[in-house]
Amino acid sequence: MGAIFKTYVVLFSFLFVFCKNKMENYQVLDKTNFQTSIGGQKTDLFLIENENLKVFVTNYGARIVSLIVQDRFGNPQDVVLGFKSIDDYLKANEPYHGATIGRYANRISKGVFLLDNKKYKLPVNNGVNHLHGGPNGFHNKIWNLVSLAKEKIVMSLYSEDGEMGYPGNLNVELTYQLVDSQLEISYNATTDKKTPINLTNHSFFNLAGEGSGTINNHILKLNSDFFTPVDSTLIPLGEKKPVDDSPFDFRTPKPIGAEIDSGDEQIFYGGGYDHNFILNNPHQDTLSLAASVLEPTKGIRMEIFTTEPGIQFYGGNFMDGSDIGKYGKRFLYRESFALETQHYPDSPNNQSFPNVYLLPTETYKSSTIYKFTID
């Protein structure tokens, strides 16, 4: 009966995610719900897997739809929030679920920056500021499939000169690859004009599983002595501030919610945590440990390694339950978090921040690793 059932699954394009032979613990995604056309370009759903991880990816926004790991009890848990169809992604209140973000992740003040004495104007889509590449950023693009293997998928995107106001024709290549218990993400990009670039993945995590309640009990450690304080519109003030004696000190592991209700002005501005942390990376452009998160009840630990100089920690402060995920559960306030490896927000307007400009003679390279273990 099991063989017949598996044949039925293949014939009808259903993808079953399971942990070893525990068939009672599965998640179903209907591949056909991802096979549509947007602007004449086809979308689809792809699976990469090994014995430790299963990751479903769609080329709409080069998004991670689902990431399955084992908990300490041997049960599969889907730790990335996502939707069951392209239609759900298109109508979602939160547009960045699992997406690849560009051309510039995070905020640019008032959608303006000056480059070689020329002012560039970008669309404003977050209050008075430009956010995550604009309303038609990379998260809303159909990426091209370059190659697909069991444990690796490569996609590419061409961004035209002037798109969302940015200079230069930009060619981007993105790789998702599984190695043991790690999801490795790497980016390469080239341009024909000097341009700012800042790419990241915007997955929302709950290490107890999608829709499994608060993330304030997750134990977070950040390898950061400083963060970049912001104004009331979440634009950095251009300085770095020590985390000492503040709610932003995660150098010693503590629950995310331990100081979330403090009277700190920065917590007030972010509605919680929505800040860039400056990473203690001793060697620029080399992989180093940025963060570690442990979910205490199911024992899943996620470590993040990156070549980037910063990480944006967002605590799900703006989730309001209007979006319903692939398991039929609402995405509620502070029930997910994002840890986005990247350069600092508004760097094009802050010369003291690490350089974000790519030249035609250079190749942009960035790598991030999500490693999963059990405690």
Sequence and secondary structure as in RCSB ss.txt:
>XXXX:A:sequence
MGAIFKTYVVLFSFLFVFCKNKMENYQVLDKTNFQTSIGGQKTDLFLIENENLKVFVTNYGARIVSLIVQDRFGN
PQDVVLGFKSIDDYLKANEPYHGATIGRYANRISKGVFLLDNKKYKLPVNNGVNHLHGGPNGFHNKIWNLVSLAK
EKIVMSLYSEDGEMGYPGNLNVELTYQLVDSQLEISYNATTDKKTPINLTNHSFFNLAGEGSGTINNHILKLNSD
FFTPVDSTLIPLGEKKPVDDSPFDFRTPKPIGAEIDSGDEQIFYGGGYDHNFILNNPHQDTLSLAASVLEPTKGI
RMEIFTTEPGIQFYGGNFMDGSDIGKYGKRFLYRESFALETQHYPDSPNNQSFPNVYLLPTETYKSSTIYKFTID
>XXXX:A:secstr
 HHHHHHHHHHTTEEEEEETTEEEEEEEEEGGGG  EETTEE  EEEEE SS EEEEETBTTEEEEEEEE TTS 
EEE B   SSHHHHHH SSTTTTEEE SB SEEGGGEEEETTEEEE    BTTBEETT TTSGGGSB EEEEEET
TEEEEEEEE TTGGG  S EEEEEEEEEETTEEEEEEEEEESS EE B EEE  B TT TT S STTSEEEE EE
EEE B TTS B S  EE TTSTT  SS EETTTTTTS  HHHHHHTS EEEEEE  SSTTS EEEEEEE TTT E
EEEEEESSSEEEEE  TT  S  B TTS B  TTS BEEEEES TTGGG TTS   EE TT  EEEEEEEEEEE 
